Amino acid sequence: MRVYTRVHLINFATLFFGKRLAAYMEEELPDIEIGILDCQAERKDWKGAEETIESFSPSIVATS
């Protein structure tokens, strides 16, 4: 039985770190869905980030 989990990363500081972390997680945990939210590029504040996260309903949220 496989469990599929959504993981969305919010990256306020450096997108590079978020991409490296996502690549590592995809390699180690191939059965999960990963998304990256670059709040600087999308000009999102904390409220905008919260709304985006809620729309995806992820199981895990990690920040960097």
Number of C-alpha atoms within 10 A of each C-alpha: 3 6 6 12 14 15 21 23 22 23 21 19 13 13 19 10 12 23 15 11 15 19 13 12 16 14 11 10 12 11 14 16 15 18 17 16 19 18 18 14 10 10 10 16 11 10 9 13 19 12 11 15 18 10 9 12 12 16 10 12 14 12 12 12
